[in-house]
Amino acid sequence: MIIVDVETTGIHPEKTSILSIGALDFSHPEKQFYGECNIWENAEIHQAALDVNGFTKEECTNKKKQSQKQLIEAFMQWIKDCEEQTFAGENPSFDRDFIAATAKRENVEWISVYRTI
């Protein structure tokens, strides 16, 4: 099982952007993933979301951070080594839907994670 948490610029995966992905393999807690990225071009930034996750608008658009594509590719590679690929967390369906939408937008192969806890 993968414990996952995604921070975003809003609640709509088609309009807003991932800012970070944090995850750990529940069966092997030493196996962890964390990465941040800059937002995709023209993504909406909602101040209410930033108030919750603590990111600033400057951090959202920091070009020194990796791209969304790089972050999703790294995360997909990390997932491949996890035995169980069920997502768990506070709101895992939200996290899964953002990751899937980002993978689709960035033309990155999505490892089909359907089950959530």
N, C-alpha and C positions, 0 to 999 in steps of 0.2 A: 504494500500500500504506500502511496506517495502522499505525504502531507504537503499541501501546496498553498501558497498565498501570493496573490497577484495584487500589485498596486497600480492604479489607473488614473487617468485624467477625467473620468466620468463613468457612467453606468451603461453606456451603449457601445458595444464592441465595433459597430459599423461607423461610429462618429468620433469616438474617443480612443485613447491610446494606452497601451501598457507602459508603465514606468519601470517596474521591477518584477522579478519572479524570484521567490524564495521557496525552496522545497527540501525535504529530506525523505529518505527511504526508511519507512517505519521499521522494517525488519533489520536494517543496518543503519542506525541513527548517525553513525560516523560518516555516512555517505550523504553529503549535502550539496545543494546547488544554490547559488545566489548570483544574480546579475541585474544590472540597471542598463537602461538604454535611453536614447533621446526619442522624442515622439515622431510619428510619421508626419509628413508634410500635410498641412491643413487639418490636422486633428484638432478637435475642440478641447479646450481646457476649461474645466468647471472649478471655480474657486471652492465650492463646497467639497469636492473630492480632495483637493489639496489640503483643505482644513482637516480632513480625516487622516490622510496619509503622511502629511508633514513635508511633502515636496514643495519646492517653490517653482514659479513659472520659469525662472532662470535655469533651474536644474532640469526641467522638462525639455528644454530646447538646447541643452549643452551639447554642442557638436563634437566635443572631445569624448563623449560617451559612445559606446558601440551603437550600431543601428539596431532597429527592431529585428531585422532579418538575422543579424549576427546573434542576437540574444536567443531568438527562437531556434535557430540551428543548434546552438550550444545546448539548449534545454532538451531538444529532441534527442540529441546524442546522449545526454545524461540519462534520459528516460529509458533508452534502449537497454541499459545495463541493470535496470531494476526488475526484480523477479515478478512482482505484482504491480500492475499499472492502474489500480483503482485510485482515484483522487479522493482525498479526505481533507477536511479542514473546516473553517467556520462557514464558508460559502463556496464549496468546491464546484458547484455547477456554474457559478459566475466566473470563477477562475478558469475552468475548462473552456467555457464559451469564448472568453477573451483570447486564450491561447489558440484555440481553433481558428477564430476569425483572423488573428494576426498571421498565423501560418498560411492561411488561404491568401490573404492580401500580399504576403511576401513570397508566395510560390515555394513554400517549404513543405515537404512531405509531413503530414500530420499523422502521428501514431494514434490511432483511434482509441481514445479513452472515453468510454461511455458511462461506466459505473462511478458513482460518487457516494460518499458517506459523510 
